[in-house]
Amino acid sequence: MINPTHFDLQSLRIFLLVAQTGSLTKAADKACMTLSALSKRIGELERTMDCTLFVRMPRGLELTPAGKELVHHARGVLDTVNRMANDMSDFAIGVRGHVRLWANTSAIIEFLPRDLASFLQEQPLIRISLEEKLSEEIVSALVDGEADLGIFADNVASHGVEKFLYQTDKLVVLVPPQHPLASLTEIAFADTLDYDFVGLSQGTSLLQRLTDASAAQDKALRLRIQVRSFDAICRMIEAGLGIGVLPDCAVRPELLGAGLHAVRLSDAWASRTLWLGVKPESTLLPEAVKLLAHLRQAGVGEVAKTTAKT
């Protein structure tokens, strides 16, 4: 059995350089090492692994199956070490506390830039690690303790999570100029289902909402193109490749100035709630409690403004 104590981080870094360049000579230049010293490191790593990591080819080195597997693990190990170093360096320079916040795309695009900026003005010594994830992944991360706070959509199950109202938004249909729907100000979702759609990738809460709504009408959602971001949806619509449903706040003013038209959806489900979820509050560290309180207060203020406008 391979002894894990025989690995060293520098050898893993050198291995990844060789895997990236496909050449011992190029890797040695990048690592500022002699060719013989680098070759010795790779040889020692192969002996530790008890398997060959590279094969020589006419145009350089290629990874063996074992080498490809090691690339995956080595990157994970080095990423973890780098995160550890960053976290500890934060404490060294006076940062007090670290909050892991996971949020879905809508929250990150529409609300969090403003809310996190105001929080960090008040609490500059707290570090926030923000990750963009699917709503279902966020709930699982909260339950498993991978995230301290999470923001997710209202159409995903959230068993085992304490949740608070964060924000509400409204969905609109974005259509290109000259489209048959472009002259409308409001429409029922059922009346859009005869047209091709540009949508988000599988697994997103917004796509699930549209799929459920189309199924309720006994129609299929005609997804012509699927992309990973709201911005990509807008670009595809600009190119005339379909229509799309987005949060109203995600439709940038310059898009409307370019001729695209946002049509309000009249369906009740088009008004969405974003939840702020946490592990049981008693387990939160003080810095996470502060961010939770700030986001709850920010959410209450914005919901009140939206209610007043409507």
KAGI-V551656 format. One record per residue. N is the residue number from 1. RES is the residue in three letters. PSI is psi in whole degrees, -180 to 180 (* if undefined). BURIAL is b if it has 16 or more other C-alpha atoms within 10 Angstrom, else e. Layout:
# KAGI-V551656
N & RES & PSI & BURIAL
N & RES & PSI & BURIAL
This chain:
# KAGI-V551656
1 & MET & 141 & e
2 & ILE & 133 & e
3 & ASN & 115 & e
4 & PRO & -20 & e
5 & THR & -10 & e
6 & HIS & -6 & e
7 & PHE & 148 & e
8 & ASP & 149 & e
9 & LEU & -37 & e
10 & GLN & -38 & e
11 & SER & -38 & b
12 & LEU & -39 & b
13 & ARG & -43 & b
14 & ILE & -42 & b
15 & PHE & -44 & b
16 & LEU & -34 & b
17 & LEU & -43 & b
18 & VAL & -42 & b
19 & ALA & -37 & b
20 & GLN & -43 & e
21 & THR & -24 & e
22 & GLY & 21 & b
23 & SER & 131 & b
24 & LEU & -39 & b
25 & THR & -48 & b
26 & LYS & -39 & e
27 & ALA & -39 & b
28 & ALA & -41 & b
29 & ASP & -44 & e
30 & LYS & -35 & e
31 & ALA & -2 & e
32 & CYS & 46 & e
33 & MET & 161 & e
34 & THR & 155 & e
35 & LEU & -39 & b
36 & SER & -39 & e
37 & ALA & -40 & e
38 & LEU & -43 & b
39 & SER & -37 & b
40 & LYS & -41 & e
41 & ARG & -46 & b
42 & ILE & -42 & b
43 & GLY & -42 & e
44 & GLU & -37 & e
45 & LEU & -40 & b
46 & GLU & -37 & b
47 & ARG & -39 & e
48 & THR & -41 & e
49 & MET & -20 & b
50 & ASP & 37 & e
51 & CYS & 158 & e
52 & THR & 133 & b
53 & LEU & -25 & b
54 & PHE & 152 & b
55 & VAL & 142 & e
56 & ARG & 131 & e
57 & MET & 164 & e
58 & PRO & -31 & e
59 & ARG & 21 & e
60 & GLY & -156 & e
61 & LEU & 145 & b
62 & GLU & 146 & b
63 & LEU & 140 & b
64 & THR & 170 & e
65 & PRO & -39 & e
66 & ALA & -38 & e
67 & GLY & -41 & b
68 & LYS & -40 & e
69 & GLU & -39 & e
70 & LEU & -34 & b
71 & VAL & -47 & b
72 & HIS & -47 & e
73 & HIS & -40 & e
74 & ALA & -41 & b
75 & ARG & -41 & e
76 & GLY & -43 & e
77 & VAL & -48 & e
78 & LEU & -35 & e
79 & ASP & -42 & e
80 & THR & -42 & e
81 & VAL & -41 & e
82 & ASN & -41 & e
83 & ARG & -39 & e
84 & MET & -45 & e
85 & ALA & -42 & e
86 & ASN & -43 & e
87 & ASP & -44 & e
88 & MET & -33 & e
89 & SER & -31 & e
90 & ASP & -45 & b
91 & PHE & -36 & e
92 & ALA & -32 & e
93 & ILE & 6 & e
94 & GLY & 2 & e
95 & VAL & 134 & b
96 & ARG & 90 & e
97 & GLY & 153 & b
98 & HIS & 127 & b
99 & VAL & 130 & b
100 & ARG & 112 & b
101 & LEU & 123 & b
102 & TRP & 138 & b
103 & ALA & 154 & b
104 & ASN & 173 & b
105 & THR & -43 & b
106 & SER & -47 & b
107 & ALA & -41 & b
108 & ILE & -39 & b
109 & ILE & -42 & b
110 & GLU & -41 & b
111 & PHE & -39 & b
112 & LEU & -36 & b
113 & PRO & -45 & e
114 & ARG & -46 & e
115 & ASP & -38 & b
116 & LEU & -35 & b
117 & ALA & -44 & e
118 & SER & -36 & e
119 & PHE & -45 & b
120 & LEU & -21 & e
121 & GLN & -37 & e
122 & GLU & -32 & e
123 & GLN & 68 & b
124 & PRO & -15 & e
125 & LEU & 7 & b
126 & ILE & 133 & b
127 & ARG & 134 & b
128 & ILE & 125 & b
129 & SER & 110 & e
130 & LEU & 127 & b
131 & GLU & 135 & b
132 & GLU & 121 & b
133 & LYS & 167 & b
134 & LEU & 152 & b
135 & SER & -42 & b
136 & GLU & -38 & b
137 & GLU & -36 & b
138 & ILE & -46 & b
139 & VAL & -44 & b
140 & SER & -39 & b
141 & ALA & -37 & b
142 & LEU & -45 & b
143 & VAL & -40 & b
144 & ASP & -6 & e
145 & GLY & 12 & e
146 & GLU & -26 & e
147 & ALA & 146 & b
148 & ASP & -44 & b
149 & LEU & 152 & b
150 & GLY & 148 & b
151 & ILE & 123 & b
152 & PHE & 167 & b
153 & ALA & 163 & b
154 & ASP & -3 & b
155 & ASN & 25 & b
156 & VAL & 147 & e
157 & ALA & 141 & e
158 & SER & 43 & b
159 & HIS & 138 & e
160 & GLY & 9 & e
161 & VAL & 133 & b
162 & GLU & 131 & e
163 & LYS & 152 & b
164 & PHE & 152 & b
165 & LEU & 127 & b
166 & TYR & -64 & b
167 & GLN & 163 & b
168 & THR & 149 & b
169 & ASP & 169 & b
170 & LYS & 142 & b
171 & LEU & 143 & b
172 & VAL & 159 & b
173 & VAL & 123 & b
174 & LEU & 126 & b
175 & VAL & 151 & b
176 & PRO & 166 & b
177 & PRO & 151 & b
178 & GLN & 3 & e
179 & HIS & 148 & e
180 & PRO & -24 & e
181 & LEU & -5 & b
182 & ALA & -21 & b
183 & SER & -5 & e
184 & LEU & 156 & e
185 & THR & -22 & e
186 & GLU & 148 & e
187 & ILE & 150 & b
188 & ALA & 144 & e
189 & PHE & -36 & b
190 & ALA & -30 & e
191 & ASP & -2 & e
192 & THR & -9 & b
193 & LEU & -3 & e
194 & ASP & 0 & e
195 & TYR & 159 & e
196 & ASP & 143 & b
197 & PHE & 149 & b
198 & VAL & 126 & b
199 & GLY & 176 & b
200 & LEU & 172 & b
201 & SER & 163 & e
202 & GLN & 144 & e
203 & GLY & -14 & e
204 & THR & 147 & b
205 & SER & -32 & b
206 & LEU & -44 & b
207 & LEU & -40 & b
208 & GLN & -38 & b
209 & ARG & -43 & b
210 & LEU & -39 & b
211 & THR & -44 & b
212 & ASP & -41 & e
213 & ALA & -38 & b
214 & SER & -37 & b
215 & ALA & -35 & e
216 & ALA & -21 & e
217 & GLN & 7 & e
218 & ASP & 37 & e
219 & LYS & 156 & e
220 & ALA & 144 & e
221 & LEU & 119 & b
222 & ARG & 80 & b
223 & LEU & 111 & b
224 & ARG & -38 & e
225 & ILE & 141 & e
226 & GLN & 134 & b
227 & VAL & 180 & e
228 & ARG & -6 & e
229 & SER & 160 & e
230 & PHE & -39 & b
231 & ASP & -40 & e
232 & ALA & -37 & e
233 & ILE & -47 & b
234 & CYS & -41 & b
235 & ARG & -40 & e
236 & MET & -38 & b
237 & ILE & -41 & b
238 & GLU & -36 & b
239 & ALA & -1 & e
240 & GLY & 24 & e
241 & LEU & 3 & b
242 & GLY & -175 & b
243 & ILE & 167 & b
244 & GLY & 158 & b
245 & VAL & 126 & b
246 & LEU & 161 & b
247 & PRO & 142 & b
248 & ASP & -40 & b
249 & CYS & -17 & e
250 & ALA & -8 & b
251 & VAL & 105 & b
252 & ARG & 144 & e
253 & PRO & -35 & e
254 & GLU & -25 & e
255 & LEU & -42 & b
256 & LEU & -34 & e
257 & GLY & -26 & e
258 & ALA & -1 & e
259 & GLY & -12 & e
260 & LEU & 153 & b
261 & HIS & 132 & b
262 & ALA & 123 & b
263 & VAL & 124 & b
264 & ARG & 141 & b
265 & LEU & 132 & b
266 & SER & -9 & b
267 & ASP & 144 & e
268 & ALA & -37 & e
269 & TRP & -10 & e
270 & ALA & -10 & b
271 & SER & 112 & e
272 & ARG & 156 & b
273 & THR & 135 & b
274 & LEU & 125 & b
275 & TRP & 145 & b
276 & LEU & 111 & b
277 & GLY & 151 & b
278 & VAL & 161 & b
279 & LYS & 168 & b
280 & PRO & 129 & e
281 & GLU & -29 & e
282 & SER & -20 & e
283 & THR & -6 & e
284 & LEU & 142 & b
285 & LEU & 160 & e
286 & PRO & -38 & e
287 & GLU & -35 & b
288 & ALA & -36 & b
289 & VAL & -40 & b
290 & LYS & -43 & b
291 & LEU & -39 & b
292 & LEU & -46 & b
293 & ALA & -40 & e
294 & HIS & -46 & b
295 & LEU & -36 & b
296 & ARG & -42 & b
297 & GLN & -41 & e
298 & ALA & -40 & b
299 & GLY & -42 & b
300 & VAL & -42 & b
301 & GLY & -44 & e
302 & GLU & -39 & e
303 & VAL & -40 & b
304 & ALA & -41 & e
305 & LYS & -44 & e
306 & THR & -42 & e
307 & THR & -41 & e
308 & ALA & -37 & e
309 & LYS & -36 & e
310 & THR & * & e
